Amino acid sequence: MTEHFPDNFLWGASTSAYQIEGAVAEDGRGPSIWDTFSHQPGNVLGDDTGDVACDHYHRWPEDVALMRELGIGAYRLSTAWPRILPEGRGRPNPRGLEFYDRLVDAVMAENIEPWVCLYHWDLPQALEDRGGWQNRDVASWFAEYAAVTARRLGDRVKHWATFNEPNAASVLGYCEGKHAPGIRGRESALKAIHVMNLAHGLGTEAMRSERADLMIGNIYNFHPREPASEREEDEIAAIMLDALWNRSFPDPQIHGAYPEPLAAEMEALIQPGDLDLIKRPLDYFAFNHYTRSRVRRDPDHPFEVGTVPPEPGAPVTEMGWEIAPSAFRQVLIEAKERYAGEMPIYVLENGAAFPDVIDVDGRIRDEQRIAYLRGYLGAVLDAIAAGVSVRGYFVWSLLDNFEWAFGYSRRFGLVHIDFATLERRLKDSFHFYAELAHGAALERE
Ligand code: IFM
């Protein structure tokens, strides 16, 4: 069976600054928490760092040409806060702003709409030294950064996101210590969640004061969490992890309240007026989705939550993430019912890591990635048929890149990167996606 996506469906691809740019000490960029974290031995697989990454900072013309060939209508990038404000605040770095200026112009010259996300996890180290996301002042400094960036690019960039997956940045970075800045704790996590929520609200207002015509959102991550057993302790853990991971940002930002299992503890951090600041009208509803998981009580975790591997025999990606397109359809339906209402919905990341092999003829036959995309795009069509107004889908990712604590060992790209030579090579999934972006119907199984 083949099925077409609606006319005007937006096909996109996403990346983020630290994962692709490299050039970490060039043109006045300051260090970020990921520079510090990745240079501490043992934090990242193979002790990989983002020092060079895909060298996109120098090779962006080649990458923009790839975008044109892919046929996408939109490209989502993130700006690096430490490139624009090396100290996190104060005087902007003209060379940092010029880089994004040139990139935005080049993308637009190919009739591709740039979507800009302000925070994809690379907090300036100078601000971490002042308490990072546990310090309320960082929310105001984020708003200054948002204003500077919107002032410079807002004449051309219309779609903005304050944060990408603030849940991952706060939970992995300030609760589990698996990501920068490597902090573990319950109070640190709650503080980071609240300060990031404040930053979203203040940043949104700051951008609106710069220009009234911007479309502003936040990019959540939805990952269904089911109890691993019928034991009460696992059911409680699943409710807690659902609140922490799926709801701690959209609930206050859209409904003005923290979800139940966190609300009482959050009281201590909330100052008068905070929830009004956080709840700002959004112009579109965006989220990322990859998988679902099963939850059990883990007494060693700051929130006593943990996950268990998928059922034996369930299909998984190289991340060990279950491949379950039906869960994606359900997530899209719930996103509309619980949060988006009449707002247009965009999936701003979805994709899969698999061990790619370059065949002797030079081709990368990444059938597993194509099958994953086929299944998940089918779920998008099913959700549209069920009345969910999904307006666009952005694949993660355009390029293989620095996959955080996994370094370069996990490849999500449609374009293969040889990290020794930085040569770009199109995978079969690139051609699959290009056909869809050029208007082909999706062949469904
Ligand atoms: O690579 C990440 C990205 O930075 C945020 N969302 C999930 C992706 C895959 O893990």
Residues whose N, C-alpha, C, O or C-beta is under 5 A from the ligand:
A	BS01	IFM	none
